[in-house]
Amino acid sequence: MSFASEMEEGMARMMGAMHAAAATGDPDIDFLAMMIPHHAGAVDMARAVLRHGRDAATRRLAEDIIAGQTIEIEGMQRRLAMLRQPQRGPEFPALGGTRGP
C-alpha cells in the first residue's frame, strides 16, 4: 500500500471513530472519547512514515510521536473509564501557567 493510501485510510478511520463517539454532554468525557482516536490516528500516521519515509529526523519524530501518544492514549483511557463510573473519582487540580487559567 502506498504512503498516500495509508494516510488517507488512517485519516478516515480516525475521523470515523471521532464522530462515532456519542456526545454525553459531559465535556470531560466527550473530550477524552474524541481525543483517544485522534491520538491513535497520529500513531497510525507515524507508523506509515516509518514504513515509507527515509529522512532520519522525520523518522525520529515519528518514533517520538508513537511513544508519546501511546502513553497519552493509555492515560486518557484510564481517566475516561474513571469518569464513566457512577461515583466519579476526585477531580484533577486546575492547571496553571501556560496550560490553563
N, C-alpha and C positions, 0 to 999 in steps of 0.2 A: 504494500500500500504506500502511496506517495505521502510526503510530508503534508502537502496541502489537504489531501483527503483525510489524514489523521487529525489535522487541526479542525477541519470542518465537522468531522464526526464527534470529536471531543467537545466542541462548542455546542453542537446540537444536543448532546447528552447532558451537558451542564445546564443549558437553558431549560431543557425539558424538566430536569429534576428541580431546578429552582422554581419554575412555575407550578410544578406539581405539589409543592409544599402548601398545604391548605392553611390559609390565614386563620389564626385563632383570636386575633385582637390583642394578644399579649405581645408587645414589641420585642421583649427579650426572646421569647420562644420563636416568634416569626423570623427575627433576625438570624438566629442560630440555624433554624431549619433551612433558610435560603443560603447562608454563608457556607455551610458544610459542602453542598455540591459545587459552589463557586470555587472553593479551595481545592476540591477534588478535580475540578476542571483544570486548574493551574498545574496540578501534579500530572495529569494526563498530557497536557501540552509540553511540560518539561520532559517527560519521558519520550515524547515524539522527537523533540530536538536532540535528545541523546542518541536516538536511533539514526537520525539523519544528518545532524549538524556536524561541522568539522572544527569550528572555532573554539579553541581551548577555553577562552574566557566565557563564552556563551554556555559552553557545556558545564563549566564550573558553576555558573549562576543557576543553571537548570538543576544541578545536583543540590545546591543550597535551597532552592525552591522546594524540591521534593522533601528534603529533610525538615525544613521549617514548617511547610504546610501540613505534612503528615502529623507532626506534633500538635499543631493548632487544630486540625480536624479531630484528633483524639480528645483534646481538651473541650472542644465545642460539643462533641457527642456526649461526654460525661456531664457537662453543665446542662445540656438540653434534657437529658434523662432526669437530672435532679429537678429542673424547673417543671417538668411534666408530672412530678409527684403531687398527689393531693395536698400533702403537707410540704410546702416549699422550704428548702433549707435556708440558711442565713444568706442575706444578700452580700455581694461583694462591696467593699468600701468604694466610695466615689474616687474617681481618678482626678489627679490634679495636674498642674503644669500644662504642657502642650497636648496632653492626651485627654483632657476633659476640662469642665468648668472648675 
